[in-house]
Amino acid sequence: MGVVVPFEEKSGERGSIDGLIHLLAGRMERVNSLILSRTGSDVTMIPEVANHLISSGGKRLRPMLTLATAVLTGYEGDGDIKLAASVEFMHTATLLHDDVVDESDMRRGKLAARMLWGNEASVLVGDFLLGQAFKMMVEVGSLEALGVLANAAAVIAEGEVWQLAAAKNTATPEDDYLAVVRAKTAALFAAAAEVGPIIADRPKAERAACRSYGTNLGIAFQLVDDALDYGGTSDALGKNVGDDFREGKITLPVVLSFRRGSNEERDFWRRTLEQGEVREGDLDTAIAIMRRHRALEDTIERARHYGAMARDALELFQDSPMRQALLDTVDFCIARAH
């Protein structure tokens, strides 16, 4: 088991999404009810697999972004409810598929669905959820919102394949890794935030600002996850610490450590991640190398950089409780590292 690496907290990082949860409580109840109703099927295994993950304690951050940006931009209908549920279904489908590809055993502190029902069921239930997501998007009746979310689905899949093609390449450049993050993680954050002002029929500048907020928040969120896998706790991460290492994933702390390391250290990364030859104590060695080269701290610093850009994107909007809640959400995503 790895050691907990302390990350210095910067002033202003409150680390709470309580404001967002409070402001959206009523609408999220409707989203959750819709999610449960749309997982129903005569095929018993479908709701069993879907609800195993959907009810496992996720923060519902992505659907909350859809609701929040709709409120922020003055939307008064109920199309945001269906779009938020669509976003959550897309995210859940991605997790089901990811766990199969990565051969993960745990998800959100529980056994991954594939461990209970098998890989085939996980993939097919993920496909079912994607189908339900697109049905709800069509019901909303906004061709533009449908286009944004459909494009995100394609980009996410493209990112998955891109990551697979570059898997176990310890010499991956930082720019290439960030491009995968933009596709795999940030694309859904961006789309979730953009569809709010779209259905509110707001100007392009506001749509672009919300999209920028979502993109940069998503990148910051993933970079903090990368650092937590080596310097966090299982409770904070929702999976086993060191899973990325054991699965041979090339993440930003590895990219930085490999680039800055000695020949001996690079040989260590090649043995453990490229060749998959992991021995007792190797995770602790990996963390020690990362600390030696400030790879974890610098990963968090990069997350703060993207968090600052997310905050800047909201400068276009007048001060309001929802705008403040979205600013606090940036701090929450980064403060998870502490």
C-alpha positions, 0 to 999 in steps of 0.5 A: 500500500502506498503512503499518503503524500501531503499536498500543500493547500493554497489559500482560497481552496475551500474544497466543497460542493455543498453550495452546488448540492444545496442549490440543485437539490430539488432538480437533482431529485428529479434527475435521480428519479428519471435515472432510476426509471430509465434503467428499467428493463424486462431483462433483469440483469440490465437494472441489476448491473446499471444500479450497482454502479449508479447507486454506488455513491458517485457525486453526480458532478457531471449532471450537476454541471448541466443543471447549474449552467442551465440555472446560471444562464436563466433556463426555465424549462425542464429539458435540463433534467433529461439532459443531466440524466443523459450525461450521467448515463454516458458517464456510467456507460464509460465507467462500465466499459473502462473497467473491462478494458482496464481489467479493474477489480474495484469501482467507487469502493465496491467490486466492479460490475464486471467482477460480479456479472462478467465483462460481456454484461458490463459492456452490453449494459453500458451500450444499453445506457448509451441508447437510453441517453440518446433517447432522452436527448432526442426527447428534449428536442434541441438538435444543437444539444444533441449534436454537442453530446453526440460529439462528446460520445465520439470523442470519448471513444476516440480517447479510449482507443488513443490511450489503448494505442499508446498504452504502456509507453513510458516515453509518452510526451506530456502534450500527448497525455493531456490530449488523451485527458481532454478526450477521455475526461474533459470532453464530457465535462465540457459538453455537460456544461455547454448544453445548459446555455444551449437550451437556454438559447444564450449567445455563443459567448456564454456557451463558449464560456461554459464549455471552457469552464467544463473543459478546464474543470475536467482536466483539473479533475483528472490530474488530481485523480492521477496524483491521488492514485499514488499519494491519496487514500482509497476513501478519497479515490474510490478505488484502490491506491496504486491501481493505475500503477498495477494496471500499467497506466501511463499518467502525468506523474509517471510522464514527469518522473520518467522525463526527469529520472535517471537511467536506473529510474527509467529502467524501473518504469520500463520494467513495471509499466511496459513489461508488467513485471511488478514486485513486492515494494515496487509501488512504494519505490514508484512513490519515492521516485515521484517525490524525489522529482516533485512529480505529484506536487507538479501534477497538482500545480498543473491541476491548479493552472487548469482550475484557474482557467475554469474560474476565469471562464465564469468571469463573463457572468454576473455574481450570483449564488450559482456562479459562486457554487461553480467557483467553489466546485473548482476548489473542491476538485483540486482540494481532494488532493489534501 
